[in-house]
Amino acid sequence: MSKQKVGIMETVLRDGQQSLIATRMPISDMLPILDKMDHAGYHSMEVWGGATFDSCLRYLNEDPWERLRTIRKHVKHTKLQMLLRGQNILGYKNYADDVVETFVKKSIENGIDIIRMFDALNDTRNLETALAATKKYGGHAQMTISYTTSEFHTIPYYVKLAKEMETMGADSLCIKDMAGILTPQRAFDLVSELKASLSIPIEVHTHATSGIADMTYIKAVEAGADIIDTASSPFAGGTSQPATESMLVALRDLGYDVDVDATLAAEIAEYFAPIRDRFREDGGLNPKVMDVQPKSLRYQVPGGMLSNLLAQLKDAGQEDLYEQVLDEVPKVRADLGFPPLVTPLSQMVGTQALMNVMSGERYKLIPNEIKDYVRGLYGRPPVAIAPEMVKKIIGDEKPITSRPADSIAPQLPQFEADIKQYAHSMEDVLIYGLFPDQGLDFLGRREDRFYDVPVQNIDLSFAADTK
């Protein structure tokens, strides 16, 4: 009997570095190793999407499209993959269909092969446009289950969701466990049921935050998972993924067939080690992100959200309220229909929990984003929100039940008009459309070297000649 084959998706250039150093790795750190990575034998390399686009503009003064083109130029044999937030694209709100379709088209044209698309609420209506565009322009559409737990998020719930995605046209399915809360047995049971119900490949994505990720991967593979996501060891562990080289040894030892070249994987890790050390020395790699946080299993909170809540409380001088806020998170989540805690819902639920505790009265202060969520502007909550909670948050307003993007008029013509002074291409227009402030600054600086030079008034009056 032939060995079961397991593919490895390498995340060091996107989620690995996003999870540990907030996506601050510049393209100059990537270039020298790309050829070696291209020949390592990965199923794919995740290089784009998520927070990379924003970080390129906001912190690195890089054109994110140019980064993608550069990587594609050097990586000729391995598929390039990106993470897309469905109708949110790479931002935190829904965009019009014309923007979503054009963004997907340009992503594929500039070098992306596989688009992993997810919706924070598992509302498949928010994936329809991205899916159709990916198929239309020849990309591989990987649809995604945003994994979470509650009394409603059962294995039959996920199997039903996955079958719907396959029927919609997904080329493969990803189980995306952003908080590292998928336990080994649960992974085995879920993957087993999915393999029995679907005919498309299944990929599993988790984070090492809670300390169980390696075990989860082994059980998922045992159940038939086709691909797992790992990171080169210098950017593995903590809030990132398990280490590529370690999983390689474990899988081969268990008798699985993995194409990744162990020697090249070790050389790639040797290359990234001094880069990791540099970030550690300059403070870009906070040692806290490497802490094992089993609490995340109890609170169902991603590691990044834990550190964000702690930072907010520290700024307010209220660190002693940390445990109270963590206790409040699952209560707010239940009030709001058990949304998965993934961007942007994780930030929204965390902020509401913080406000409930700090104000001393639940829902005395309500952020606009929470109101929009209850209005239905983010999509359909997994479980209907109780009428009394809807009333408490938005009064007598009636939430919408249609697909949120149906109420958004085309946006590209306005984006083009707004940025015509600095844009040379549709890629430039999309930079501005997704991140107007950072995009305008980036494109303005690129086109006009005096763009952000302050205007100075020089006094040219001269004292009267007193001779």
GUDO-284498 format. One line per field, with one value per residue (C-alpha): residue number from 1; residue in one letter; y, x, z. Coordinates in steps of 0.05 Angstrom, whole numbers. Example, Ala and Ser with C-alpha at 12.3 -4.5 7.8 and 13.67 -1.06 7.14 Angstrom:
BEGIN
pado	1;2
kemi	A;S
py	-90;-21
px	246;273
pz	156;143
***
This chain:
BEGIN
pado	1;2;3;4;5;6;7;8;9;10;11;12;13;14;15;16;17;18;19;20;21;22;23;24;25;26;27;28;29;30;31;32;33;34;35;36;37;38;39;40;41;42;43;44;45;46;47;48;49;50;51;52;53;54;55;56;57;58;59;60;61;62;63;64;65;66;67;68;69;70;71;72;73;74;75;76;77;78;79;80;81;82;83;84;85;86;87;88;89;90;91;92;93;94;95;96;97;98;99;100;101;102;103;104;105;106;107;108;109;110;111;112;113;114;115;116;117;118;119;120;121;122;123;124;125;126;127;128;129;130;131;132;133;134;135;136;137;138;139;140;141;142;143;144;145;146;147;148;149;150;151;152;153;154;155;156;157;158;159;160;161;162;163;164;165;166;167;168;169;170;171;172;173;174;175;176;177;178;179;180;181;182;183;184;185;186;187;188;189;190;191;192;193;194;195;196;197;198;199;200;201;202;203;204;205;206;207;208;209;210;211;212;213;214;215;216;217;218;219;220;221;222;223;224;225;226;227;228;229;230;231;232;233;234;235;236;237;238;239;240;241;242;243;244;245;246;247;248;249;250;251;252;253;254;255;256;257;258;259;260;261;262;263;264;265;266;267;268;269;270;271;272;273;274;275;276;277;278;279;280;281;282;283;284;285;286;287;288;289;290;291;292;293;294;295;296;297;298;299;300;301;302;303;304;305;306;307;308;309;310;311;312;313;314;315;316;317;318;319;320;321;322;323;324;325;326;327;328;329;330;331;332;333;334;335;336;337;338;339;340;341;342;343;344;345;346;347;348;349;350;351;352;353;354;355;356;357;358;359;360;361;362;363;364;365;366;367;368;369;370;371;372;373;374;375;376;377;378;379;380;381;382;383;384;385;386;387;388;389;390;391;392;393;394;395;396;397;398;399;400;401;402;403;404;405;406;407;408;409;410;411;412;413;414;415;416;417;418;419;420;421;422;423;424;425;426;427;428;429;430;431;432;433;434;435;436;437;438;439;440;441;442;443;444;445;446;447;448;449;450;451;452;453;454;455;456;457;458;459;460;461;462;463;464;465;466;467
kemi	M;S;K;Q;K;V;G;I;M;E;T;V;L;R;D;G;Q;Q;S;L;I;A;T;R;M;P;I;S;D;M;L;P;I;L;D;K;M;D;H;A;G;Y;H;S;M;E;V;W;G;G;A;T;F;D;S;C;L;R;Y;L;N;E;D;P;W;E;R;L;R;T;I;R;K;H;V;K;H;T;K;L;Q;M;L;L;R;G;Q;N;I;L;G;Y;K;N;Y;A;D;D;V;V;E;T;F;V;K;K;S;I;E;N;G;I;D;I;I;R;M;F;D;A;L;N;D;T;R;N;L;E;T;A;L;A;A;T;K;K;Y;G;G;H;A;Q;M;T;I;S;Y;T;T;S;E;F;H;T;I;P;Y;Y;V;K;L;A;K;E;M;E;T;M;G;A;D;S;L;C;I;K;D;M;A;G;I;L;T;P;Q;R;A;F;D;L;V;S;E;L;K;A;S;L;S;I;P;I;E;V;H;T;H;A;T;S;G;I;A;D;M;T;Y;I;K;A;V;E;A;G;A;D;I;I;D;T;A;S;S;P;F;A;G;G;T;S;Q;P;A;T;E;S;M;L;V;A;L;R;D;L;G;Y;D;V;D;V;D;A;T;L;A;A;E;I;A;E;Y;F;A;P;I;R;D;R;F;R;E;D;G;G;L;N;P;K;V;M;D;V;Q;P;K;S;L;R;Y;Q;V;P;G;G;M;L;S;N;L;L;A;Q;L;K;D;A;G;Q;E;D;L;Y;E;Q;V;L;D;E;V;P;K;V;R;A;D;L;G;F;P;P;L;V;T;P;L;S;Q;M;V;G;T;Q;A;L;M;N;V;M;S;G;E;R;Y;K;L;I;P;N;E;I;K;D;Y;V;R;G;L;Y;G;R;P;P;V;A;I;A;P;E;M;V;K;K;I;I;G;D;E;K;P;I;T;S;R;P;A;D;S;I;A;P;Q;L;P;Q;F;E;A;D;I;K;Q;Y;A;H;S;M;E;D;V;L;I;Y;G;L;F;P;D;Q;G;L;D;F;L;G;R;R;E;D;R;F;Y;D;V;P;V;Q;N;I;D;L;S;F;A;A;D;T;K
py	0;68;118;175;239;303;372;429;501;546;608;643;700;716;686;664;734;767;727;740;807;841;833;878;834;875;845;854;800;752;759;720;657;655;610;558;561;551;485;460;420;457;447;523;585;636;703;755;778;782;843;844;896;944;936;947;1015;1035;1013;990;1042;984;975;910;895;903;855;803;812;807;742;713;730;689;632;595;524;532;557;624;632;691;702;742;765;753;816;853;838;858;911;912;929;904;932;934;875;914;925;852;825;873;859;784;793;835;788;730;772;794;723;690;618;600;647;625;663;666;704;721;697;637;673;643;701;743;696;691;748;729;657;674;721;670;618;668;690;621;618;561;579;552;565;567;547;598;548;564;527;535;492;509;497;422;375;368;444;447;388;423;487;451;414;481;509;449;457;531;511;509;475;458;470;499;490;556;553;624;617;550;519;459;400;336;291;345;353;278;275;336;317;245;270;320;267;222;278;317;301;363;367;389;435;448;514;526;567;542;592;542;489;433;450;396;342;371;367;294;274;314;279;212;227;242;317;330;393;427;497;505;559;555;545;614;642;583;569;618;653;627;557;494;488;460;419;388;368;339;293;272;258;217;179;161;135;192;215;289;322;376;369;365;392;453;464;465;515;559;559;577;636;663;653;717;756;731;750;821;831;802;851;913;896;878;807;813;752;749;724;661;645;583;607;548;601;612;543;566;635;617;680;684;699;766;786;768;813;868;869;870;929;968;956;975;1041;1056;1036;980;917;888;881;832;769;804;825;755;728;778;759;693;728;783;731;693;758;771;703;666;698;664;707;725;793;839;805;788;861;883;831;846;921;911;866;918;973;931;919;988;1026;983;972;923;957;1027;1043;1010;1020;1037;973;931;970;957;883;879;918;860;900;848;789;737;718;643;644;694;750;754;809;843;847;876;929;945;957;989;1008;1000;995;932;893;878;806;813;802;864;881;884;953;979;1016;1007;1042;1037;1098;1142;1112;1126;1198;1211;1185;1202;1253;1198;1131;1100;1033;996;967;1039;1053;991;1013;1077;1044;994;1041;1113;1150;1105;1095;1170;1182;1125;1144;1218;1208;1163;1215;1280;1284;1347;1313;1311;1367;1420;1487;1539;1614;1652;1724;1762;1832;1870;1921;1992;2019;2065;2094
px	0;28;42;-6;22;21;33;67;46;103;79;145;135;64;30;95;124;56;43;111;137;72;88;150;195;217;225;301;301;263;300;365;327;270;306;322;250;225;263;246;185;129;58;54;84;40;70;15;-52;-71;-35;22;-12;-26;44;80;46;43;111;157;146;139;90;53;40;113;130;84;113;184;169;135;196;240;192;179;162;121;50;41;-16;-52;-104;-166;-220;-276;-318;-271;-213;-154;-190;-240;-305;-344;-326;-369;-369;-331;-273;-272;-272;-218;-174;-178;-164;-102;-78;-78;-48;9;27;-21;-41;-83;-132;-153;-217;-253;-310;-307;-379;-376;-430;-418;-455;-394;-350;-393;-359;-288;-302;-333;-275;-222;-253;-263;-191;-160;-140;-149;-206;-194;-255;-247;-282;-267;-262;-291;-327;-395;-455;-477;-411;-416;-383;-448;-451;-381;-395;-458;-419;-362;-411;-443;-374;-358;-425;-410;-346;-289;-227;-203;-224;-184;-200;-174;-161;-137;-138;-102;-162;-172;-156;-124;-185;-232;-186;-187;-263;-275;-225;-252;-323;-302;-261;-322;-367;-323;-283;-238;-170;-171;-118;-111;-85;-73;-29;17;-10;-42;13;-25;-16;36;-9;-69;-32;-12;-84;-111;-62;-80;-153;-133;-116;-80;-40;-17;10;78;131;207;231;260;190;151;119;85;29;56;51;89;159;167;230;201;136;176;215;152;111;166;178;105;110;79;105;126;160;198;273;298;367;338;288;347;386;324;318;392;380;321;353;396;336;295;353;355;281;290;347;311;246;206;198;165;184;112;87;129;94;50;-19;-65;-115;-134;-167;-212;-228;-228;-187;-131;-62;-57;-123;-98;-37;-79;-127;-69;-38;-104;-112;-39;-49;-109;-72;-123;-81;-114;-179;-148;-181;-248;-244;-225;-285;-329;-306;-346;-407;-405;-393;-455;-496;-474;-492;-426;-384;-316;-261;-224;-209;-248;-296;-242;-223;-296;-316;-253;-266;-338;-316;-265;-317;-367;-317;-284;-350;-379;-443;-453;-467;-467;-416;-424;-374;-403;-374;-415;-477;-463;-452;-520;-551;-528;-475;-421;-465;-508;-488;-479;-537;-594;-582;-637;-689;-676;-602;-616;-661;-607;-555;-593;-660;-719;-677;-689;-627;-618;-624;-596;-523;-488;-452;-519;-529;-460;-458;-397;-337;-280;-300;-297;-231;-202;-227;-200;-129;-120;-66;-19;-45;-12;-49;-109;-62;-48;-123;-134;-78;-116;-185;-166;-125;-142;-97;-36;-47;-51;13;50;30;39;110;126;102;123;187;161;93;103;154;123;111;157;143;208;209;245;236;301;317;317;386;407;468
pz	0;-19;36;49;19;61;31;69;61;84;121;140;89;111;173;207;206;215;279;311;284;262;188;190;147;85;16;23;77;31;-35;-20;1;-51;-100;-46;-21;-92;-96;-26;-48;-12;-35;-35;-3;32;13;10;37;110;139;88;43;100;131;65;59;132;159;103;47;-2;-59;-40;-113;-130;-73;-103;-173;-146;-108;-170;-213;-166;-150;-214;-191;-127;-122;-88;-39;-6;48;29;78;28;17;66;17;62;103;159;124;63;-5;-68;-116;-169;-121;-98;-169;-193;-133;-144;-219;-205;-151;-200;-256;-211;-190;-140;-154;-93;-58;11;25;92;124;198;207;161;121;52;19;35;-6;-69;-107;-89;-107;-175;-192;-172;-217;-273;-275;-268;-195;-145;-97;-27;15;90;154;208;266;334;389;421;433;362;327;323;274;235;230;199;152;127;117;80;34;17;0;-44;-80;-91;-128;-78;-106;-36;37;95;168;195;270;284;360;366;400;354;399;372;380;353;293;281;286;242;187;187;176;123;85;85;59;9;-52;-51;-14;59;89;164;192;266;313;368;418;466;462;426;352;335;365;328;261;273;289;230;183;213;195;123;120;54;72;136;147;180;188;182;253;268;257;285;353;399;362;296;266;286;256;185;200;264;230;172;219;257;194;160;225;225;154;114;47;47;-13;26;22;94;76;42;98;147;103;98;174;180;134;174;243;242;215;274;321;292;306;376;390;364;402;339;366;434;476;501;433;445;511;512;531;551;575;502;505;561;534;460;448;396;425;388;419;489;481;450;510;558;521;522;597;609;572;616;680;692;684;746;706;656;684;689;617;595;634;598;528;523;552;499;445;468;469;397;368;378;323;311;342;279;248;252;302;352;359;363;416;456;456;477;535;555;555;594;650;652;651;706;667;610;543;573;518;450;393;324;296;344;325;251;265;299;241;196;159;170;152;187;258;267;317;317;367;420;406;473;457;388;421;473;419;361;392;344;281;239;220;146;123;53;33;61;-5;-42;-12;-33;-100;-145;-115;-166;-208;-146;-124;-194;-193;-123;-137;-211;-194;-168;-196;-257;-256;-228;-176;-152;-150;-107;-59;-48;-46;8;51;32;82;77;2;-12;28;-6;-77;-63;-38;-97;-148;-115;-75;-41;-25;51;58;102;69;99;99;94;115;58;87;99;151;122;101;157;125
***
